[in-house]
């Protein structure tokens, strides 16, 4: 079996040659159609993906289901909430469900989060404000179509930050915020240092490779 490094190199080479063949239909619509309708012969599955991988515009992506995701360390209460409301099955499709709550602090437009995350975000913003820190979010809940568009830009090399395929991001679950102060926050910014010291008290945690991206774990 190929190593992960070799596999990722091969994927990068494929991506360099890849041009979506259905832009006229719209990337998001075509991607959704592909993921919903295309069946993959077992013998065509590359050795470096688990059984059941699916091709998206010629790129192999692992098939996913709510039960196939590794645990992200959700609290028991949050995990029960996610399961009861089928959140992971609806990733990016939460509009109109009544499960999203508008939150304060959006840098532009309207920010929305899953109800438990929204409550924790507001509590954390209030605590930060008491310490003179104004937490603002440039990205909160992201629809399936928005994630698909961002993923297309990532594949095209227009986004340097890693973007997950639609249906896989915590933004689509309403459990993630990208924190900004006009620029994406990171070491040296007072917002980042405050979050490092305090965010866990409200159930928010960072990921290792994006200093501005915080996810709610309960």
C-alpha positions in Angstrom: 0.0 0.0 0.0 1.3 3.4 -0.9 2.3 5.8 1.9 0.1 8.8 2.7 2.9 11.1 1.4 3.0 9.3 -1.9 -0.8 9.3 -2.2 -1.0 13.0 -1.5 1.7 13.6 -4.1 -0.3 11.7 -6.7 -3.5 13.6 -5.8 -1.6 16.9 -6.2 -0.4 15.8 -9.6 -4.0 15.0 -10.6 -5.2 18.3 -9.3 -2.7 20.2 -11.5 -4.2 18.6 -14.6 -7.8 18.8 -13.4 -10.4 21.1 -15.1 -14.1 20.8 -14.1 -16.1 19.7 -17.1 -19.5 21.0 -16.1 -19.0 24.6 -15.2 -21.9 25.6 -17.4 -24.2 23.8 -14.9 -22.6 25.4 -12.0 -19.9 23.7 -9.9 -22.0 23.2 -6.8 -25.0 21.7 -8.7 -22.8 19.4 -10.7 -20.9 18.3 -7.6 -24.0 17.5 -5.7 -25.3 15.5 -8.6 -22.1 13.6 -8.9 -22.1 12.8 -5.1 -25.7 11.7 -5.1 -25.9 9.6 -8.3 -22.5 8.2 -9.2 -21.7 4.6 -8.1 -18.1 3.5 -8.1 -17.0 0.0 -9.2 -15.1 -1.6 -6.3 -12.2 -2.5 -8.6 -11.7 1.1 -9.6 -11.1 2.3 -6.0 -7.5 3.5 -5.6 -5.5 1.6 -3.0 -4.8 4.7 -1.0 -8.5 5.4 -0.2 -10.7 3.2 2.0 -13.3 1.0 0.3 -16.2 3.0 -1.0 -14.3 6.1 -2.2 -16.1 8.2 -4.8 -14.8 10.2 -7.7 -15.5 13.9 -7.8 -14.5 15.5 -11.1 -11.8 12.8 -11.5 -10.5 13.3 -8.0 -11.0 10.5 -5.5 -12.7 11.5 -2.3 -13.4 9.1 0.5 -17.1 8.2 0.8 -18.5 9.7 4.0 -21.4 9.1 6.3 -22.2 10.3 9.8 -20.8 7.1 11.3 -17.6 7.1 9.3 -16.2 10.4 10.8 -13.6 10.0 13.5 -14.6 11.3 16.9 -13.9 15.0 17.3 -14.2 15.0 21.0 -17.8 16.4 21.2 -19.2 16.5 24.7 -21.8 13.8 25.3 -24.6 16.4 25.3 -23.5 17.9 22.0 -23.0 14.5 20.5 -26.6 13.6 21.5 -27.9 16.8 20.0 -26.1 16.2 16.7 -27.5 12.7 16.5 -31.0 13.6 17.5 -31.2 16.4 14.9 -29.2 14.5 12.1 -26.8 17.4 11.8 -24.0 15.6 10.1 -26.4 14.1 7.5 -27.5 17.7 6.8 -24.1 19.3 6.7 -24.5 22.5 4.6 -28.3 21.9 4.4 -29.5 23.4 7.7 -31.4 26.3 6.2 -35.1 26.3 7.1 -34.6 23.6 9.8 -34.9 26.1 12.7 -31.6 24.8 14.1 -29.5 27.8 13.1 -29.4 30.9 15.3 -28.3 34.4 14.2 -25.3 35.5 16.2 -23.6 38.9 16.9 -20.1 39.8 15.8 -20.4 39.0 12.1 -17.7 41.1 10.3 -20.1 41.6 7.4 -23.6 40.3 6.6 -25.3 37.8 9.0 -23.6 35.1 11.0 -25.4 32.0 12.0 -24.5 29.0 14.1 -26.1 25.8 15.4 -28.1 26.7 18.5 -25.7 25.3 21.2 -22.7 26.8 19.4 -24.5 30.2 19.1 -25.2 30.3 22.8 -21.6 29.5 23.6 -20.3 32.1 21.1 -22.4 34.8 22.7 -21.2 33.9 26.2 -17.6 33.9 25.0 -18.0 37.3 23.2 -19.4 38.8 26.3 -16.5 37.5 28.4 -14.0 38.8 25.9 -15.7 42.2 25.8 -15.3 42.5 29.5 -11.6 42.1 29.0 -11.5 44.7 26.2 -11.5 42.2 23.3 -14.0 42.4 20.5 -14.4 39.0 18.9 -15.6 39.1 15.4 -16.3 36.4 12.9 -15.8 36.6 9.1 -17.3 33.2 8.5 -19.8 31.1 10.5 -22.3 28.6 9.1 -21.6 27.8 5.5 -24.1 26.3 3.0 -23.3 23.3 0.9 -23.1 25.6 -2.2 -20.8 28.0 -0.4 -18.5 25.2 0.7 -18.5 23.8 -2.9 -17.5 27.2 -4.3 -14.7 27.6 -1.7 -13.5 24.0 -2.5 -13.4 24.7 -6.2 -11.2 27.8 -5.5 -8.9 25.7 -3.3 -8.5 23.1 -6.1 -7.8 25.9 -8.5 -5.0 27.2 -6.3 -6.9 30.4 -5.5 -7.1 29.7 -1.7 -4.0 28.8 0.2 -5.8 27.6 3.3 -7.1 24.1 3.2 -10.8 23.8 2.3 -12.6 20.5 2.8 -15.1 19.2 0.2 -18.8 20.1 0.8 -20.4 18.0 3.4 -17.2 17.6 5.4 -16.6 21.0 7.1 -17.6 22.0 10.6 -18.8 25.2 9.0 -21.5 23.2 7.3 -22.5 21.8 10.8 -22.8 25.3 12.2 -20.0 24.6 14.7 -17.1 26.7 13.4 -16.1 30.4 13.2 -13.3 32.1 11.5 -12.2 35.0 13.7 -11.1 38.3 12.3 -10.0 41.7 13.2 -9.8 42.9 9.7 -7.3 40.2 9.0 -7.5 36.5 10.0 -6.3 36.5 13.6 -3.1 34.7 14.6 -0.2 34.9 17.0 0.5 38.4 18.0 -3.1 39.4 17.9 -4.9 40.1 21.2 -7.9 38.2 20.0 -5.8 35.1 19.4 -4.1 35.3 22.8 -7.4 35.8 24.6 -8.9 32.8 22.8 -5.9 30.6 23.6 -6.3 31.4 27.3 -10.1 31.3 27.5 -12.0 29.7 24.6 -11.9 26.2 26.1 -14.0 27.5 29.0 -16.9 28.0 26.6 -16.3 24.8 24.6 -14.4 26.3 21.7 -11.1 24.8 20.5 -8.6 25.6 17.8 -7.3 23.4 15.0 -3.6 22.9 14.5 -3.1 24.5 11.0 -5.5 27.6 11.0 -5.0 30.0 13.9 -8.2 31.9 13.0 -10.5 28.8 12.9 -12.3 27.7 16.1 -14.7 24.8 16.5 -17.3 24.2 19.1 -17.1 20.9 21.0 -19.5 21.5 23.9 
